[in-house]
């Protein structure tokens, strides 16, 4: 059964978009390994050429996923402000050769700051796109299965792996729901004459509370309903649970993992 696609304006992080692509057919463990490798590579690589090549690989994977590019752009949109703030912080406060003087004491934009800022921005974009690629091509149930299988060795240390992964997956799945709920509440408040564009700080805080309060109440109701549904189905954790469709590693998965290992070996040798 395909998961319901929730279309949300502004935030679509955590959505699963069912498509008939090689990425969708891959084992979730392989996709998690690809994502983690991409994130680690984005953090480790330092030169512009290396990061541009990694971004190119990311774009190729996005095209292969057959998910509309606009979906990834919408998922990236909420993080643009954070990336811009990080860019300005690095540009202004990284010491080095001054490029632009702001005519204030000890405040200038350095050449090293600009270089580090745009490298950091590319890294953040790559990390976010890899995360979006994983969530758009992997259903929440498959993602839970993949993470649990990868972290299975930690069970020997007494860690409740299944429960931790289940909580993370439910939280990720609730993000689109809460976003949709907040949009609905805003529309209701607008219909009641609430002015969200007012410049009065007191009224803005009051209007914000008019959104947060019902959103919080609805979130607790959803959590209670989910808990009751799990209890009514005799859910007691991952012990002894089986799956109707057990994902299996295919030649494609082994080939992708072998390519990742080969790429890491080449990178280590080049360094």
C-alpha atoms as a printed R data frame, in Angstrom:
    type eleno elety resid chain resno       x       y       z
1   ATOM     1    CA   UNK     A     1   0.000   0.000   0.000
2   ATOM     2    CA   UNK     A     2   1.374   3.416  -0.955
3   ATOM     3    CA   UNK     A     3   1.632   6.012   1.748
4   ATOM     4    CA   UNK     A     4  -0.589   9.026   1.491
5   ATOM     5    CA   UNK     A     5   1.247  12.039   0.089
6   ATOM     6    CA   UNK     A     6   0.659  15.146   2.129
7   ATOM     7    CA   UNK     A     7   1.115  18.303   0.068
8   ATOM     8    CA   UNK     A     8   2.135  21.183   2.254
9   ATOM     9    CA   UNK     A     9   3.029  24.719   1.344
10  ATOM    10    CA   UNK     A    10   6.427  25.687   2.678
11  ATOM    11    CA   UNK     A    11   7.593  22.445   4.292
12  ATOM    12    CA   UNK     A    12   7.748  19.020   2.724
13  ATOM    13    CA   UNK     A    13  10.659  17.652   4.710
14  ATOM    14    CA   UNK     A    14   9.938  14.069   5.673
15  ATOM    15    CA   UNK     A    15   7.486  13.330   2.838
16  ATOM    16    CA   UNK     A    16   7.662  10.069   0.959
17  ATOM    17    CA   UNK     A    17   6.962  10.460  -2.765
18  ATOM    18    CA   UNK     A    18   6.256   7.050  -4.354
19  ATOM    19    CA   UNK     A    19   7.839   6.690  -7.796
20  ATOM    20    CA   UNK     A    20   9.110   3.838  -9.957
21  ATOM    21    CA   UNK     A    21  12.852   4.567  -9.823
22  ATOM    22    CA   UNK     A    22  15.999   2.629  -9.001
23  ATOM    23    CA   UNK     A    23  16.424   4.643  -5.806
24  ATOM    24    CA   UNK     A    24  12.935   3.721  -4.605
25  ATOM    25    CA   UNK     A    25  13.637   0.042  -5.285
26  ATOM    26    CA   UNK     A    26  16.930   0.004  -3.391
27  ATOM    27    CA   UNK     A    27  17.194  -1.495   0.073
28  ATOM    28    CA   UNK     A    28  16.723   1.182   2.796
29  ATOM    29    CA   UNK     A    29  20.057   0.185   4.351
30  ATOM    30    CA   UNK     A    30  21.840   1.059   1.108
31  ATOM    31    CA   UNK     A    31  20.132   4.446   0.912
32  ATOM    32    CA   UNK     A    32  21.017   5.209   4.538
33  ATOM    33    CA   UNK     A    33  24.663   4.278   3.835
34  ATOM    34    CA   UNK     A    34  24.651   6.522   0.728
35  ATOM    35    CA   UNK     A    35  23.169   9.398   2.732
36  ATOM    36    CA   UNK     A    36  25.641   9.020   5.607
37  ATOM    37    CA   UNK     A    37  28.542   8.783   3.145
38  ATOM    38    CA   UNK     A    38  27.351  11.959   1.425
39  ATOM    39    CA   UNK     A    39  27.036  13.817   4.732
40  ATOM    40    CA   UNK     A    40  30.462  12.660   5.958
41  ATOM    41    CA   UNK     A    41  32.006  13.582   2.593
42  ATOM    42    CA   UNK     A    42  30.393  17.036   2.694
43  ATOM    43    CA   UNK     A    43  31.837  17.613   6.170
44  ATOM    44    CA   UNK     A    44  35.288  16.215   5.300
45  ATOM    45    CA   UNK     A    45  35.913  17.786   1.888
46  ATOM    46    CA   UNK     A    46  37.348  21.304   1.919
47  ATOM    47    CA   UNK     A    47  38.060  22.432  -1.638
48  ATOM    48    CA   UNK     A    48  35.492  23.974  -3.947
49  ATOM    49    CA   UNK     A    49  36.154  21.471  -6.751
50  ATOM    50    CA   UNK     A    50  35.557  18.484  -4.453
51  ATOM    51    CA   UNK     A    51  32.318  19.953  -3.121
52  ATOM    52    CA   UNK     A    52  31.071  20.856  -6.625
53  ATOM    53    CA   UNK     A    53  31.713  17.253  -7.741
54  ATOM    54    CA   UNK     A    54  29.817  15.965  -4.687
55  ATOM    55    CA   UNK     A    55  26.960  18.382  -5.409
56  ATOM    56    CA   UNK     A    56  26.923  17.104  -8.997
57  ATOM    57    CA   UNK     A    57  26.607  13.513  -7.732
58  ATOM    58    CA   UNK     A    58  23.764  14.696  -5.515
59  ATOM    59    CA   UNK     A    59  21.966  16.295  -8.470
60  ATOM    60    CA   UNK     A    60  22.383  13.121 -10.552
61  ATOM    61    CA   UNK     A    61  20.805  11.071  -7.737
62  ATOM    62    CA   UNK     A    62  17.948  13.582  -7.523
63  ATOM    63    CA   UNK     A    63  17.292  13.179 -11.264
64  ATOM    64    CA   UNK     A    64  17.443   9.369 -10.961
65  ATOM    65    CA   UNK     A    65  14.872   9.480  -8.147
66  ATOM    66    CA   UNK     A    66  12.258  10.764 -10.663
67  ATOM    67    CA   UNK     A    67  10.852  12.981  -7.912
68  ATOM    68    CA   UNK     A    68  10.073  16.501  -9.223
69  ATOM    69    CA   UNK     A    69  12.982  18.878  -8.611
70  ATOM    70    CA   UNK     A    70  10.503  21.420  -7.236
71  ATOM    71    CA   UNK     A    71   9.924  19.032  -4.318
72  ATOM    72    CA   UNK     A    72  13.582  19.306  -3.327
73  ATOM    73    CA   UNK     A    73  13.586  23.074  -3.832
74  ATOM    74    CA   UNK     A    74  10.547  23.418  -1.547
75  ATOM    75    CA   UNK     A    75  12.274  21.231   1.038
76  ATOM    76    CA   UNK     A    76  15.399  23.384   0.795
77  ATOM    77    CA   UNK     A    77  13.489  26.686   1.013
78  ATOM    78    CA   UNK     A    78  12.947  26.760   4.837
79  ATOM    79    CA   UNK     A    79  16.716  26.376   5.371
80  ATOM    80    CA   UNK     A    80  17.735  29.281   3.110
81  ATOM    81    CA   UNK     A    81  17.485  31.799   5.977
82  ATOM    82    CA   UNK     A    82  19.686  29.619   8.209
83  ATOM    83    CA   UNK     A    83  22.247  29.222   5.420
84  ATOM    84    CA   UNK     A    84  22.217  32.993   4.788
85  ATOM    85    CA   UNK     A    85  22.747  33.761   8.490
86  ATOM    86    CA   UNK     A    86  25.631  31.258   8.678
87  ATOM    87    CA   UNK     A    87  27.148  32.853   5.551
88  ATOM    88    CA   UNK     A    88  27.049  36.351   7.062
89  ATOM    89    CA   UNK     A    89  28.470  35.196  10.410
90  ATOM    90    CA   UNK     A    90  31.436  33.501   8.723
91  ATOM    91    CA   UNK     A    91  31.991  36.396   6.304
92  ATOM    92    CA   UNK     A    92  32.017  39.048   9.050
93  ATOM    93    CA   UNK     A    93  33.750  37.264  11.910
94  ATOM    94    CA   UNK     A    94  36.435  35.146  10.206
95  ATOM    95    CA   UNK     A    95  39.771  36.963  10.602
96  ATOM    96    CA   UNK     A    96  41.857  37.588   7.504
97  ATOM    97    CA   UNK     A    97  42.643  40.040   4.737
98  ATOM    98    CA   UNK     A    98  39.927  42.759   4.678
99  ATOM    99    CA   UNK     A    99  37.964  43.050   1.443
100 ATOM   100    CA   UNK     A   100  35.127  45.387   2.504
101 ATOM   101    CA   UNK     A   101  35.376  47.796   5.429
102 ATOM   102    CA   UNK     A   102  32.081  48.576   7.219
103 ATOM   103    CA   UNK     A   103  33.630  51.708   8.863
104 ATOM   104    CA   UNK     A   104  33.064  50.203  12.312
105 ATOM   105    CA   UNK     A   105  35.759  49.143  14.745
106 ATOM   106    CA   UNK     A   106  37.069  45.615  14.032
107 ATOM   107    CA   UNK     A   107  34.194  44.843  11.645
108 ATOM   108    CA   UNK     A   108  35.036  43.971   8.058
109 ATOM   109    CA   UNK     A   109  34.460  41.265   5.485
110 ATOM   110    CA   UNK     A   110  37.635  39.274   4.949
111 ATOM   111    CA   UNK     A   111  38.716  37.316   1.892
112 ATOM   112    CA   UNK     A   112  39.137  34.198   4.022
113 ATOM   113    CA   UNK     A   113  35.688  34.789   5.550
114 ATOM   114    CA   UNK     A   114  33.969  34.890   2.149
115 ATOM   115    CA   UNK     A   115  35.805  31.745   1.021
116 ATOM   116    CA   UNK     A   116  34.907  29.834   4.175
117 ATOM   117    CA   UNK     A   117  31.322  31.156   4.076
118 ATOM   118    CA   UNK     A   118  30.483  29.934   0.578
119 ATOM   119    CA   UNK     A   119  32.212  26.577   1.217
120 ATOM   120    CA   UNK     A   120  30.124  26.170   4.375
121 ATOM   121    CA   UNK     A   121  26.975  27.131   2.436
122 ATOM   122    CA   UNK     A   122  27.663  24.476  -0.232
123 ATOM   123    CA   UNK     A   123  28.230  21.903   2.509
124 ATOM   124    CA   UNK     A   124  24.906  22.705   4.196
125 ATOM   125    CA   UNK     A   125  23.030  22.542   0.864
126 ATOM   126    CA   UNK     A   126  24.576  19.146   0.068
127 ATOM   127    CA   UNK     A   127  23.716  17.742   3.513
128 ATOM   128    CA   UNK     A   128  20.098  18.955   3.302
129 ATOM   129    CA   UNK     A   129  19.671  17.585  -0.233
130 ATOM   130    CA   UNK     A   130  21.015  14.173   0.796
131 ATOM   131    CA   UNK     A   131  18.570  14.106   3.717
132 ATOM   132    CA   UNK     A   132  15.695  15.095   1.415
133 ATOM   133    CA   UNK     A   133  16.750  12.430  -1.077
134 ATOM   134    CA   UNK     A   134  16.517   9.780   1.638
135 ATOM   135    CA   UNK     A   135  13.113  10.847   2.978
136 ATOM   136    CA   UNK     A   136  11.478  11.338  -0.429
137 ATOM   137    CA   UNK     A   137  12.535   7.907  -1.743
138 ATOM   138    CA   UNK     A   138  12.083   5.883   1.460
139 ATOM   139    CA   UNK     A   139   8.818   5.297   3.308
140 ATOM   140    CA   UNK     A   140   8.765   5.726   7.081
141 ATOM   141    CA   UNK     A   141   8.362   1.976   7.643
142 ATOM   142    CA   UNK     A   142  11.290   1.149   5.352
143 ATOM   143    CA   UNK     A   143  13.407   3.830   6.998
144 ATOM   144    CA   UNK     A   144  12.616   2.365  10.418
145 ATOM   145    CA   UNK     A   145  13.584  -1.098   9.184
146 ATOM   146    CA   UNK     A   146  16.853   0.103   7.657
147 ATOM   147    CA   UNK     A   147  17.973   2.080  10.702
148 ATOM   148    CA   UNK     A   148  17.065  -0.773  13.021
149 ATOM   149    CA   UNK     A   149  19.046  -3.293  10.956
150 ATOM   150    CA   UNK     A   150  22.107  -1.036  10.850
151 ATOM   151    CA   UNK     A   151  21.978  -0.353  14.610
152 ATOM   152    CA   UNK     A   152  21.146  -3.947  15.562
153 ATOM   153    CA   UNK     A   153  24.611  -4.595  17.103
154 ATOM   154    CA   UNK     A   154  23.805  -1.974  19.779
155 ATOM   155    CA   UNK     A   155  21.077  -4.252  21.142
156 ATOM   156    CA   UNK     A   156  23.825  -6.381  22.686
157 ATOM   157    CA   UNK     A   157  24.727  -3.373  24.832
158 ATOM   158    CA   UNK     A   158  21.144  -3.193  26.128
159 ATOM   159    CA   UNK     A   159  20.095  -0.234  23.978
160 ATOM   160    CA   UNK     A   160  16.381  -0.263  22.951
161 ATOM   161    CA   UNK     A   161  17.169   0.283  19.273
162 ATOM   162    CA   UNK     A   162  13.679  -0.464  17.921
163 ATOM   163    CA   UNK     A   163  11.957   1.928  20.332
164 ATOM   164    CA   UNK     A   164  14.451   4.744  19.668
165 ATOM   165    CA   UNK     A   165  14.129   4.381  15.891
166 ATOM   166    CA   UNK     A   166  10.337   4.210  16.137
167 ATOM   167    CA   UNK     A   167  10.237   7.470  18.118
168 ATOM   168    CA   UNK     A   168  12.531   9.185  15.579
169 ATOM   169    CA   UNK     A   169  10.435   7.966  12.653
170 ATOM   170    CA   UNK     A   170   7.143   9.040  14.223
171 ATOM   171    CA   UNK     A   171   8.604  12.469  15.019
172 ATOM   172    CA   UNK     A   172   9.794  12.831  11.408
173 ATOM   173    CA   UNK     A   173   6.394  11.765  10.105
174 ATOM   174    CA   UNK     A   174   4.616  14.242  12.391
175 ATOM   175    CA   UNK     A   175   6.468  17.242  10.918
176 ATOM   176    CA   UNK     A   176   4.398  17.433   7.699
177 ATOM   177    CA   UNK     A   177   1.196  16.789   9.669
178 ATOM   178    CA   UNK     A   178   1.930  19.617  12.112
179 ATOM   179    CA   UNK     A   179   2.838  21.929   9.244
180 ATOM   180    CA   UNK     A   180  -0.454  21.178   7.502
181 ATOM   181    CA   UNK     A   181  -2.318  21.674  10.791
182 ATOM   182    CA   UNK     A   182  -0.639  25.049  11.373
183 ATOM   183    CA   UNK     A   183  -1.650  26.208   7.869
184 ATOM   184    CA   UNK     A   184  -5.243  25.191   8.586
185 ATOM   185    CA   UNK     A   185  -5.240  27.065  11.922
186 ATOM   186    CA   UNK     A   186  -3.845  30.207  10.241
187 ATOM   187    CA   UNK     A   187  -6.614  30.076   7.632
188 ATOM   188    CA   UNK     A   188  -9.241  29.741  10.380
189 ATOM   189    CA   UNK     A   189  -7.749  32.672  12.324
190 ATOM   190    CA   UNK     A   190  -7.643  34.782   9.147
191 ATOM   191    CA   UNK     A   191 -11.322  34.015   8.581
192 ATOM   192    CA   UNK     A   192 -11.999  35.317  12.104
193 ATOM   193    CA   UNK     A   193 -10.294  38.614  11.284
194 ATOM   194    CA   UNK     A   194  -6.897  38.010  12.911
195 ATOM   195    CA   UNK     A   195  -4.262  40.362  11.500
196 ATOM   196    CA   UNK     A   196  -0.937  38.497  11.351
197 ATOM   197    CA   UNK     A   197   0.779  41.409   9.552
198 ATOM   198    CA   UNK     A   198   0.287  43.920  12.359
199 ATOM   199    CA   UNK     A   199   3.393  45.798  13.542
200 ATOM   200    CA   UNK     A   200   2.212  45.831  17.157
201 ATOM   201    CA   UNK     A   201   4.533  43.431  19.042
202 ATOM   202    CA   UNK     A   202   1.930  42.622  21.718
203 ATOM   203    CA   UNK     A   203  -0.672  41.711  19.078
204 ATOM   204    CA   UNK     A   204   1.869  39.662  17.109
205 ATOM   205    CA   UNK     A   205   2.703  37.597  20.218
206 ATOM   206    CA   UNK     A   206  -0.998  37.201  20.979
207 ATOM   207    CA   UNK     A   207  -1.698  36.073  17.426
208 ATOM   208    CA   UNK     A   208   1.216  33.645  17.608
209 ATOM   209    CA   UNK     A   209  -0.257  32.110  20.765
210 ATOM   210    CA   UNK     A   210  -3.532  31.686  18.883
211 ATOM   211    CA   UNK     A   211  -1.641  29.342  16.556
212 ATOM   212    CA   UNK     A   212   0.645  27.574  19.041
213 ATOM   213    CA   UNK     A   213  -2.059  26.742  21.620
214 ATOM   214    CA   UNK     A   214  -4.438  24.764  19.341
215 ATOM   215    CA   UNK     A   215  -1.452  23.266  17.491
216 ATOM   216    CA   UNK     A   216  -0.037  21.909  20.768
217 ATOM   217    CA   UNK     A   217  -3.426  20.552  21.856
218 ATOM   218    CA   UNK     A   218  -3.930  18.832  18.490
219 ATOM   219    CA   UNK     A   219  -0.404  17.380  18.649
220 ATOM   220    CA   UNK     A   220  -1.153  15.795  22.045
221 ATOM   221    CA   UNK     A   221  -4.451  14.459  20.690
222 ATOM   222    CA   UNK     A   222  -2.684  12.898  17.723
223 ATOM   223    CA   UNK     A   223  -0.089  11.350  20.029
224 ATOM   224    CA   UNK     A   224  -2.804   9.941  22.306
225 ATOM   225    CA   UNK     A   225  -4.719   8.526  19.331
226 ATOM   226    CA   UNK     A   226  -1.536   6.934  17.987
227 ATOM   227    CA   UNK     A   227  -0.728   5.413  21.399
228 ATOM   228    CA   UNK     A   228  -4.249   3.960  21.692
229 ATOM   229    CA   UNK     A   229  -4.032   2.532  18.162
230 ATOM   230    CA   UNK     A   230  -0.692   0.867  18.940
231 ATOM   231    CA   UNK     A   231  -2.021  -0.576  22.198
232 ATOM   232    CA   UNK     A   232  -5.193  -1.894  20.523
233 ATOM   233    CA   UNK     A   233  -2.962  -3.755  18.059
234 ATOM   234    CA   UNK     A   234  -0.987  -5.301  20.939
235 ATOM   235    CA   UNK     A   235   2.186  -3.399  20.102
236 ATOM   236    CA   UNK     A   236   4.834  -4.173  22.734
237 ATOM   237    CA   UNK     A   237   8.038  -3.221  20.933
238 ATOM   238    CA   UNK     A   238  10.282  -4.862  18.375
239 ATOM   239    CA   UNK     A   239  10.760  -8.170  20.190
240 ATOM   240    CA   UNK     A   240   9.466 -11.043  18.056
241 ATOM   241    CA   UNK     A   241   7.917  -8.773  15.424
242 ATOM   242    CA   UNK     A   242   7.950  -9.899  11.787
243 ATOM   243    CA   UNK     A   243   7.386  -8.029   8.512
244 ATOM   244    CA   UNK     A   244   4.979  -8.871   5.716
245 ATOM   245    CA   UNK     A   245   7.489  -7.751   3.063
246 ATOM   246    CA   UNK     A   246  11.099  -8.256   4.122
247 ATOM   247    CA   UNK     A   247  13.455  -6.061   2.025
248 ATOM   248    CA   UNK     A   248  16.423  -7.938   0.578
249 ATOM   249    CA   UNK     A   249  19.735  -6.685  -0.728
250 ATOM   250    CA   UNK     A   250  20.000  -6.982  -4.524
251 ATOM   251    CA   UNK     A   251  22.903  -6.787  -6.974
252 ATOM   252    CA   UNK     A   252  22.180  -3.083  -7.358
253 ATOM   253    CA   UNK     A   253  22.585  -2.531  -3.592
254 ATOM   254    CA   UNK     A   254  25.861  -4.445  -3.438
255 ATOM   255    CA   UNK     A   255  27.143  -2.573  -6.504
256 ATOM   256    CA   UNK     A   256  26.312   0.815  -4.956
257 ATOM   257    CA   UNK     A   257  27.971  -0.112  -1.641
258 ATOM   258    CA   UNK     A   258  31.069  -1.368  -3.520
259 ATOM   259    CA   UNK     A   259  31.244   1.950  -5.444
260 ATOM   260    CA   UNK     A   260  31.020   3.910  -2.185
261 ATOM   261    CA   UNK     A   261  33.848   1.866  -0.643
262 ATOM   262    CA   UNK     A   262  35.926   2.355  -3.815
263 ATOM   263    CA   UNK     A   263  35.305   6.135  -3.750
264 ATOM   264    CA   UNK     A   264  36.380   6.383  -0.114
265 ATOM   265    CA   UNK     A   265  39.564   4.392  -0.845
266 ATOM   266    CA   UNK     A   266  40.391   6.728  -3.766
267 ATOM   267    CA   UNK     A   267  39.757   9.821  -1.608
268 ATOM   268    CA   UNK     A   268  41.976   8.492   1.189
269 ATOM   269    CA   UNK     A   269  44.768   7.649  -1.261
270 ATOM   270    CA   UNK     A   270  44.558  11.100  -2.900
271 ATOM   271    CA   UNK     A   271  44.925  12.709   0.519
